[in-house]
């Protein structure tokens, strides 16, 4: 029985050692290898990776871009408006060795850094800037976060502010402001239209005053328009000159 069990034990031991010595890494993975606790200069992978366990240990680091959702943060803008802002962060590991050695948990550290930076940068902006100049704030956030994560071997490629939640009273105030602005523009357009119409009427009056026949033609056109509407009462306008002639003859 002992001679039968010995080969089985050897097979199990061989399979265990093979599992510890041979690793297959995907294209987006790298292995950070420690030999007797010391970091080897170059990470290994992708493909077959051989290490001499128990002298060597490895940590597998993914190299793909990570999409990190920054939870909503309470931000007080420079003009003392309290808002809730959330964002999304895109980053990836460019140096696996530093991502393992320089920081304990690069995912958690990057998330915390993004939250504090979001509150700090947006707190220096006014509400109008936060709503209308978001691209500039995104670039500023990306620059600051990338500068702080560079020692960790992390490259931040993009930061996007997703949503800005305003208090209800601020939303109502902005709605009133927008409505007032629309009314202002409507009044300006109406006034400009009245000005242009008055100029056109003045020019038409000059043309008509210089040619009395034009006024008579305008009378006839007005009568034609009134007749087309099938009104029961039609008012015939009399030329001022004709009325004046009767008045002058009566005085004589």
Sine and cosine of phi, psi and omega as CSV:
sin_phi,cos_phi,sin_psi,cos_psi,sin_omega,cos_omega
0.00,0.00,-0.61,0.79,0.00,-1.00
-0.92,0.40,-0.61,0.79,0.00,-1.00
-0.93,0.36,-0.49,0.87,0.02,-1.00
-0.97,0.25,-0.62,0.78,-0.04,-1.00
-0.96,0.27,-0.47,0.88,-0.07,-1.00
-0.89,0.45,-0.74,0.68,0.05,-1.00
-0.87,0.49,-0.60,0.80,0.02,-1.00
-0.89,0.45,-0.67,0.75,0.02,-1.00
-0.91,0.42,-0.65,0.76,0.02,-1.00
-0.90,0.44,-0.63,0.78,0.03,-1.00
-0.90,0.43,-0.68,0.73,0.03,-1.00
-0.89,0.45,-0.67,0.74,0.02,-1.00
-0.90,0.44,-0.64,0.77,0.02,-1.00
-0.90,0.43,-0.67,0.74,0.03,-1.00
-0.90,0.43,-0.61,0.79,0.02,-1.00
-0.91,0.42,-0.71,0.70,0.01,-1.00
-0.91,0.42,-0.62,0.79,0.03,-1.00
-0.89,0.46,-0.63,0.78,0.03,-1.00
-0.92,0.40,-0.60,0.80,-0.01,-1.00
-0.97,0.23,-0.49,0.87,-0.08,-1.00
-1.00,0.02,-0.53,0.85,-0.11,-0.99
-0.92,-0.39,0.78,-0.62,0.05,-1.00
-0.73,-0.68,0.58,-0.82,0.04,-1.00
-0.92,-0.40,0.89,-0.46,-0.03,-1.00
-0.97,-0.25,0.63,-0.78,0.05,-1.00
-0.96,0.27,0.16,-0.99,-0.06,-1.00
-0.87,0.49,-0.53,0.85,-0.06,-1.00
-1.00,-0.09,0.22,0.97,-0.03,-1.00
-0.89,-0.45,0.53,-0.85,0.11,-0.99
-0.72,-0.69,0.48,-0.88,-0.04,-1.00
-0.93,-0.38,0.86,-0.52,0.12,-0.99
-1.00,0.01,0.87,-0.50,-0.15,-0.99
-0.95,-0.32,0.73,-0.69,0.10,-0.99
-0.91,-0.41,0.77,-0.64,0.05,-1.00
-0.91,-0.42,0.92,-0.39,-0.09,-1.00
0.79,0.61,0.63,0.77,0.04,-1.00
1.00,0.08,-0.15,0.99,0.00,-1.00
-0.99,-0.13,0.64,-0.77,-0.04,-1.00
-0.97,0.23,0.78,-0.63,0.12,-0.99
-0.97,0.24,0.56,-0.83,-0.13,-0.99
-0.88,0.48,-0.64,0.77,-0.11,-0.99
-0.92,-0.40,0.75,-0.67,0.12,-0.99
-0.94,0.35,0.40,-0.92,-0.04,-1.00
-0.96,-0.30,0.40,-0.92,0.04,-1.00
0.92,-0.39,0.21,-0.98,0.01,1.00
-0.99,0.10,0.00,-1.00,-0.01,-1.00
0.99,-0.13,-0.54,-0.84,-0.01,-1.00
-0.98,0.22,0.75,-0.66,0.04,-1.00
-0.81,-0.58,0.83,-0.56,0.01,-1.00
-0.94,-0.35,0.78,-0.63,0.09,-1.00
-0.77,-0.64,0.41,-0.91,0.00,-1.00
-0.98,-0.19,1.00,0.05,0.05,-1.00
-0.97,0.24,0.64,-0.77,0.23,0.97
-1.00,-0.10,0.08,1.00,0.01,-1.00
-0.95,0.33,-0.51,0.86,-0.03,-1.00
-0.94,-0.35,0.63,-0.78,0.16,-0.99
-0.75,-0.66,0.44,-0.90,-0.03,-1.00
-0.71,-0.70,0.40,-0.92,0.09,-1.00
-0.80,-0.60,0.84,-0.54,-0.03,-1.00
-1.00,0.01,0.79,-0.61,-0.03,-1.00
-0.87,-0.49,0.81,-0.59,0.09,-1.00
-0.97,0.23,0.59,-0.81,-0.06,-1.00
-0.95,-0.30,0.03,1.00,-0.01,-1.00
-0.96,0.27,0.32,-0.95,0.05,-1.00
-0.93,0.37,0.75,-0.66,0.00,-1.00
-0.98,-0.20,0.74,-0.67,0.07,-1.00
-0.98,-0.19,0.93,-0.36,-0.08,-1.00
-0.94,-0.33,0.85,-0.53,0.02,-1.00
-1.00,0.05,0.90,-0.43,0.02,-1.00
-0.99,0.10,0.86,-0.51,-0.06,-1.00
-0.91,0.42,0.34,-0.94,-0.02,-1.00
-0.84,0.54,0.70,-0.71,-0.01,-1.00
-0.88,-0.47,0.66,-0.75,0.09,-1.00
-0.98,0.20,0.87,-0.49,-0.06,-1.00
-0.82,-0.58,0.72,-0.70,0.13,-0.99
-0.96,-0.28,0.92,-0.40,-0.06,-1.00
-0.94,0.33,0.11,-0.99,-0.04,-1.00
-0.91,0.42,-0.44,0.90,0.06,-1.00
-0.99,-0.11,0.44,0.90,0.17,-0.99
0.88,0.47,0.71,0.70,0.11,-0.99
-0.92,-0.40,0.81,-0.59,-0.02,-1.00
-1.00,0.02,0.84,-0.54,-0.01,-1.00
-0.72,-0.70,0.30,-0.95,0.12,-0.99
-0.93,-0.37,0.80,-0.61,-0.08,-1.00
-0.77,-0.64,0.74,-0.67,0.15,-0.99
-0.84,-0.54,0.33,-0.94,-0.09,-1.00
-0.53,-0.85,0.14,-0.99,0.08,-1.00
-0.77,-0.63,0.64,-0.77,-0.11,-0.99
-0.86,-0.52,0.74,-0.67,0.03,-1.00
-0.91,-0.41,0.86,-0.52,-0.01,-1.00
-0.48,-0.88,0.24,-0.97,0.05,-1.00
-0.48,-0.88,0.32,-0.95,0.02,-1.00
-0.99,0.10,0.82,-0.58,0.06,-1.00
-0.95,-0.30,-0.33,0.94,0.04,-1.00
-0.73,-0.69,0.99,-0.10,-0.06,-1.00
-0.87,0.50,-0.59,0.81,-0.02,-1.00
-0.87,0.49,-0.74,0.67,0.00,-1.00
-0.93,0.36,-0.54,0.84,0.02,-1.00
-0.90,0.43,-0.44,0.90,0.01,-1.00
-1.00,-0.04,-0.66,0.75,-0.13,-0.99
-1.00,0.08,-0.62,0.79,-0.16,-0.99
-0.99,0.15,-0.36,0.93,-0.05,-1.00
-0.59,-0.80,0.55,-0.83,-0.07,-1.00
-0.94,0.35,-0.73,0.68,-0.01,-1.00
-0.64,-0.77,0.98,-0.19,-0.13,-0.99
-0.92,0.38,-0.50,0.87,0.04,-1.00
-0.91,0.40,-0.74,0.67,0.00,-1.00
-0.92,0.40,-0.66,0.75,-0.02,-1.00
-0.90,0.43,-0.67,0.75,0.02,-1.00
-0.92,0.40,-0.62,0.79,0.02,-1.00
-0.90,0.44,-0.73,0.69,0.01,-1.00
-0.90,0.43,-0.64,0.77,0.03,-1.00
-0.90,0.43,-0.64,0.77,0.02,-1.00
-0.90,0.44,-0.63,0.78,0.00,-1.00
-0.92,0.40,-0.73,0.69,-0.01,-1.00
-0.92,0.39,-0.63,0.78,0.01,-1.00
-0.92,0.39,-0.60,0.80,0.02,-1.00
-0.88,0.48,-0.71,0.70,0.02,-1.00
-0.92,0.40,-0.63,0.78,-0.06,-1.00
-0.93,0.36,-0.75,0.66,-0.08,-1.00
-0.94,0.33,-0.73,0.69,-0.03,-1.00
-0.94,0.33,-0.40,0.92,0.07,-1.00
-0.94,0.34,-0.29,0.96,0.04,-1.00
-1.00,-0.01,-0.06,1.00,-0.03,-1.00
-0.97,-0.25,0.45,-0.89,0.10,-0.99
-0.99,0.12,0.24,-0.97,-0.08,-1.00
-0.89,0.46,-0.69,0.73,0.01,-1.00
-0.88,0.48,-0.63,0.78,0.04,-1.00
-0.92,0.40,-0.62,0.79,0.01,-1.00
-0.91,0.42,-0.52,0.85,-0.03,-1.00
-1.00,0.04,-0.55,0.84,-0.13,-0.99
-0.96,-0.27,-0.38,0.93,-0.06,-1.00
-0.87,-0.49,0.77,0.64,-0.08,-1.00
-0.94,0.34,-0.54,0.84,0.00,-1.00
-0.88,0.47,-0.68,0.73,0.01,-1.00
-0.91,0.42,-0.63,0.78,0.03,-1.00
-0.93,0.37,-0.60,0.80,0.05,-1.00
-0.88,0.48,-0.68,0.73,0.02,-1.00
-0.90,0.43,-0.63,0.77,0.03,-1.00
-0.90,0.43,-0.68,0.73,0.03,-1.00
-0.89,0.46,-0.71,0.70,-0.01,-1.00
-0.88,0.48,-0.65,0.76,-0.02,-1.00
-0.90,0.43,-0.70,0.71,-0.05,-1.00
-0.94,0.35,-0.73,0.68,-0.03,-1.00
-0.91,0.42,-0.66,0.75,0.01,-1.00
-0.90,0.43,-0.58,0.81,0.03,-1.00
-0.90,0.43,-0.61,0.79,-0.03,-1.00
-0.99,0.16,-0.45,0.89,-0.01,-1.00
-1.00,-0.01,-0.15,0.99,-0.01,-1.00
-0.85,0.52,-0.67,0.74,0.06,-1.00
-0.89,0.45,-0.29,0.96,0.03,-1.00
-1.00,-0.01,-0.01,1.00,-0.07,-1.00
0.97,0.23,0.45,0.89,-0.02,-1.00
-0.93,-0.37,0.74,-0.68,0.07,-1.00
-0.93,-0.37,0.90,-0.44,0.04,-1.00
-1.00,0.00,0.90,-0.43,-0.07,-1.00
-1.00,-0.05,-0.46,0.89,-0.08,-1.00
-0.32,-0.95,0.60,-0.80,0.14,-0.99
-0.75,-0.67,0.78,-0.62,-0.03,-1.00
-0.79,-0.61,0.83,-0.56,0.13,-0.99
-0.97,0.25,0.87,-0.49,-0.12,-0.99
-0.99,0.11,-0.79,0.62,-0.11,-0.99
-0.54,-0.84,0.53,-0.85,0.07,-1.00
-0.84,-0.55,0.93,-0.37,-0.01,-1.00
-1.00,-0.08,0.88,-0.47,-0.01,-1.00
-0.99,-0.11,0.46,-0.89,0.13,-0.99
-0.89,0.45,0.40,-0.92,-0.05,-1.00
-0.87,0.48,-0.66,0.75,-0.02,-1.00
-0.91,0.41,-0.55,0.83,0.05,-1.00
-0.94,0.33,-0.59,0.81,0.06,-1.00
-0.90,0.44,-0.66,0.75,0.03,-1.00
-0.91,0.41,-0.65,0.76,0.02,-1.00
-0.90,0.44,-0.65,0.76,0.02,-1.00
-0.93,0.38,-0.58,0.82,0.05,-1.00
-0.91,0.42,-0.67,0.74,0.05,-1.00
-0.90,0.44,-0.64,0.77,0.02,-1.00
-0.90,0.44,-0.68,0.73,0.02,-1.00
-0.90,0.43,-0.63,0.77,0.03,-1.00
-0.90,0.43,-0.67,0.74,0.04,-1.00
-0.89,0.45,-0.61,0.79,0.02,-1.00
-0.91,0.41,-0.64,0.77,0.04,-1.00
-0.91,0.41,-0.66,0.75,0.04,-1.00
-0.90,0.44,-0.63,0.78,0.02,-1.00
-0.88,0.48,-0.72,0.69,0.01,-1.00
-0.90,0.43,-0.62,0.79,0.01,-1.00
-0.90,0.44,-0.66,0.75,0.02,-1.00
-0.92,0.40,-0.61,0.79,0.02,-1.00
-0.91,0.42,-0.69,0.72,0.02,-1.00
-0.90,0.44,-0.66,0.75,0.01,-1.00
-0.90,0.44,-0.68,0.73,0.01,-1.00
-0.90,0.44,-0.65,0.76,0.05,-1.00
-0.89,0.45,-0.63,0.78,0.06,-1.00
-0.90,0.43,-0.66,0.75,0.04,-1.00
-0.90,0.45,-0.65,0.76,0.02,-1.00
-0.89,0.45,-0.71,0.71,0.02,-1.00
-0.91,0.41,-0.61,0.79,0.02,-1.00
-0.92,0.40,-0.66,0.75,0.01,-1.00
-0.90,0.44,-0.62,0.79,0.05,-1.00
-0.90,0.44,-0.67,0.74,0.01,-1.00
-0.91,0.43,-0.64,0.77,0.03,-1.00
-0.91,0.41,-0.62,0.79,0.04,-1.00
-0.90,0.45,-0.67,0.74,0.04,-1.00
-0.91,0.42,-0.64,0.77,0.03,-1.00
-0.90,0.43,-0.61,0.79,0.02,-1.00
-0.90,0.43,-0.63,0.78,0.04,-1.00
-0.90,0.44,-0.66,0.75,0.01,-1.00
-0.91,0.41,-0.69,0.73,-0.04,-1.00
-0.93,0.37,-0.64,0.77,-0.01,-1.00
-0.90,0.43,-0.46,0.89,0.01,-1.00
-0.99,0.14,-0.23,0.97,-0.04,-1.00
-0.61,-0.80,0.99,-0.13,-0.04,-1.00
-0.86,0.51,-0.48,0.88,0.00,-1.00
-0.88,0.47,-0.55,0.84,0.03,-1.00
-0.88,0.48,-0.64,0.77,0.03,-1.00
-0.90,0.43,-0.65,0.76,0.03,-1.00
-0.90,0.44,-0.66,0.75,0.04,-1.00
-0.89,0.45,-0.57,0.82,0.04,-1.00
-0.92,0.39,-0.62,0.79,0.08,-1.00
-0.86,0.50,-0.74,0.67,-0.02,-1.00
-0.89,0.46,-0.62,0.78,0.02,-1.00
-0.91,0.42,-0.63,0.77,0.03,-1.00
-0.90,0.43,-0.66,0.75,0.04,-1.00
-0.89,0.45,-0.62,0.79,0.02,-1.00
-0.90,0.43,-0.65,0.76,0.01,-1.00
-0.92,0.40,-0.64,0.77,0.02,-1.00
-0.91,0.41,-0.66,0.75,-0.01,-1.00
-0.91,0.41,-0.51,0.86,-0.01,-1.00
-0.93,0.36,-0.38,0.92,-0.02,-1.00
-1.00,0.06,-0.02,1.00,0.05,-1.00
0.85,0.53,0.72,0.69,0.05,-1.00
-0.98,0.19,0.53,-0.85,0.03,-1.00
-0.98,0.18,-0.36,0.93,-0.01,-1.00
-0.85,-0.52,0.76,-0.65,0.02,-1.00
-0.83,-0.55,0.78,-0.62,0.02,-1.00
-0.98,-0.18,0.84,-0.55,0.03,-1.00
-1.00,-0.09,0.90,-0.43,0.04,-1.00
-0.97,0.24,0.68,-0.74,0.04,-1.00
-0.98,-0.19,0.67,-0.74,0.05,-1.00
-0.88,0.47,0.60,-0.80,-0.02,-1.00
-0.89,0.46,-0.60,0.80,-0.02,-1.00
-0.90,0.45,-0.62,0.78,0.01,-1.00
-0.92,0.40,-0.68,0.73,0.03,-1.00
-0.90,0.44,-0.64,0.77,-0.01,-1.00
-0.90,0.43,-0.59,0.81,-0.01,-1.00
-0.90,0.44,-0.68,0.73,0.03,-1.00
-0.91,0.42,-0.63,0.77,0.01,-1.00
-0.91,0.42,-0.64,0.77,-0.02,-1.00
-0.93,0.37,-0.62,0.79,0.01,-1.00
-0.93,0.37,-0.51,0.86,0.01,-1.00
-0.95,0.32,-0.60,0.80,0.01,-1.00
-0.92,0.40,-0.59,0.81,0.01,-1.00
-0.93,0.37,0.00,0.00,0.00,0.00
